[in-house]
Amino acid sequence: MRKLVIAISMLAVAGSAAFADPILDRQALMKERGKIVGGLAKVAKGDDPFDAAAVLTQLQALQANAEKLDVDALFPKGSDAGDTTAGPKIWEDMAGFKATEDKYLADVKAATAAAPADVDALKAQINTLGGDCGTCHQTYRVKKG
């Protein structure tokens, strides 16, 4: 009986994954990413107080978010149509898109490992991460009209 329950559970998970919407999934991931970066930016700008432990927690959340981005699963062929700002260049230059995301992940991991001790260190990290975001948005994203 236990094996049957486990098998049914595994099929349910596999079935739900098969019906996942890559556009909605990547939008949710990017919204989460934007919210985390926005919180860090408020600290870097001095709008919110610097708290090293809280900043590290946010950086860890950002790293977890970046590690969840599976380019192949979230940007499959055919997911360029519909309610999306993913630009056609993603599919024209998938290797470049993956390299851009890999650089972002490496920079997030470095920021987390460095655990900024003050707001100036955080500002430098946010500038690097913001540059990564800007590069991707300018190259691989279309503006909604």
C-alpha positions as CSV (number, residue, x, y, z in Angstrom):
1,M,0.0,0.0,0.0
2,R,2.8,2.4,0.9
3,K,4.5,1.8,-2.4
4,L,1.2,2.6,-4.2
5,V,0.8,5.9,-2.4
6,I,4.4,6.8,-3.2
7,A,3.9,5.9,-6.9
8,I,0.7,7.9,-7.1
9,S,2.4,10.9,-5.4
10,M,5.3,10.7,-7.9
11,L,3.0,10.6,-10.8
12,A,1.1,13.6,-9.5
13,V,4.3,15.6,-9.2
14,A,5.4,14.5,-12.6
15,G,2.0,15.4,-14.1
16,S,1.9,18.8,-12.5
17,A,5.4,19.5,-13.8
18,A,4.4,18.5,-17.3
19,F,1.6,21.1,-17.2
20,A,3.7,23.9,-15.7
21,D,3.7,27.1,-17.7
22,P,7.2,28.2,-18.4
23,I,6.2,31.8,-19.0
24,L,4.3,32.1,-15.7
25,D,7.1,30.2,-13.9
26,R,9.9,32.4,-15.1
27,Q,7.8,35.6,-14.5
28,A,7.3,34.5,-10.9
29,L,11.0,33.8,-10.5
30,M,11.9,37.2,-11.9
31,K,9.3,39.0,-9.8
32,E,10.8,37.3,-6.7
33,R,14.3,38.3,-7.9
34,G,13.3,41.9,-8.4
35,K,11.7,42.1,-5.0
36,I,14.9,40.8,-3.3
37,V,17.2,43.1,-5.3
38,G,14.8,46.0,-4.6
39,G,15.1,45.4,-0.9
40,L,18.9,45.3,-1.1
41,A,18.9,48.4,-3.2
42,K,16.9,50.3,-0.5
43,V,19.6,49.4,2.0
44,A,22.4,50.4,-0.4
45,K,20.7,53.8,-1.0
46,G,20.3,54.4,2.7
47,D,16.5,54.2,2.6
48,D,16.6,51.2,4.9
49,P,19.2,50.7,7.7
50,F,22.1,48.4,7.1
51,D,21.9,45.1,9.1
52,A,24.6,42.7,8.1
53,A,22.6,39.6,9.1
54,A,19.5,40.8,7.2
55,V,21.6,41.6,4.1
56,L,23.2,38.2,4.2
57,T,19.8,36.6,4.5
58,Q,18.6,38.5,1.4
59,L,21.7,37.6,-0.5
60,Q,21.2,33.9,0.3
61,A,17.6,34.2,-0.9
62,L,18.9,35.9,-4.1
63,Q,21.3,33.0,-4.6
64,A,18.6,30.4,-4.0
65,N,16.5,32.3,-6.6
66,A,19.3,32.4,-9.1
67,E,20.0,28.7,-8.6
68,K,16.4,27.9,-9.5
69,L,16.6,29.4,-12.9
70,D,16.8,26.5,-15.3
71,V,17.2,28.1,-18.7
72,D,16.2,24.9,-20.6
73,A,13.1,24.4,-18.5
74,L,12.0,28.0,-18.3
75,F,12.8,29.1,-21.8
76,P,11.9,26.2,-24.0
77,K,11.3,26.7,-27.7
78,G,7.8,28.1,-28.3
79,S,7.7,30.0,-25.0
80,D,8.5,33.2,-26.8
81,A,4.8,33.9,-27.6
82,G,2.1,35.2,-25.3
83,D,2.3,37.4,-22.3
84,T,6.1,37.6,-22.0
85,T,8.8,40.2,-22.3
86,A,11.4,37.5,-23.2
87,G,13.0,38.7,-26.4
88,P,13.6,36.6,-29.5
89,K,17.3,37.0,-29.0
90,I,17.1,34.5,-26.2
91,W,16.3,31.7,-28.7
92,E,18.6,33.1,-31.4
93,D,21.6,33.2,-29.0
94,M,20.8,30.6,-26.3
95,A,24.5,30.1,-25.5
96,G,25.0,33.9,-24.9
97,F,21.8,34.0,-22.8
98,K,23.0,31.1,-20.7
99,A,26.4,32.7,-20.3
100,T,24.8,35.9,-19.1
101,E,22.7,34.0,-16.5
102,D,25.8,32.0,-15.4
103,K,27.7,35.3,-14.8
104,Y,24.8,36.6,-12.8
105,L,24.8,33.4,-10.7
106,A,28.6,33.6,-10.2
107,D,28.3,37.2,-9.1
108,V,25.4,36.4,-6.7
109,K,27.4,33.6,-5.2
110,A,30.5,35.9,-4.8
111,A,28.3,38.5,-3.1
112,T,26.9,36.0,-0.7
113,A,30.3,34.5,0.1
114,A,31.7,38.0,0.7
115,A,28.8,38.8,3.2
116,P,29.2,42.6,3.0
117,A,30.2,44.1,6.4
118,D,29.0,47.6,5.6
119,V,26.8,49.6,3.2
120,D,29.8,50.5,0.9
121,A,30.6,46.9,0.3
122,L,26.9,46.2,-0.4
123,K,26.8,49.2,-2.8
124,A,29.7,47.7,-4.8
125,Q,27.9,44.3,-5.0
126,I,24.6,45.9,-6.0
127,N,26.4,47.8,-8.8
128,T,27.8,44.5,-10.1
129,L,24.5,42.7,-9.8
130,G,22.6,45.6,-11.3
131,G,25.0,45.6,-14.2
132,D,24.3,41.9,-14.8
133,C,20.5,42.6,-14.7
134,G,20.9,45.5,-17.1
135,T,22.9,43.6,-19.6
136,C,20.3,40.8,-19.7
137,H,17.4,43.2,-19.9
138,Q,18.9,45.3,-22.6
139,T,20.0,42.3,-24.7
140,Y,17.3,39.7,-24.1
141,R,14.2,41.5,-23.0
142,V,11.6,43.5,-24.9
143,K,9.9,46.4,-23.4
144,K,6.1,46.1,-23.0
145,G,4.3,48.8,-24.8
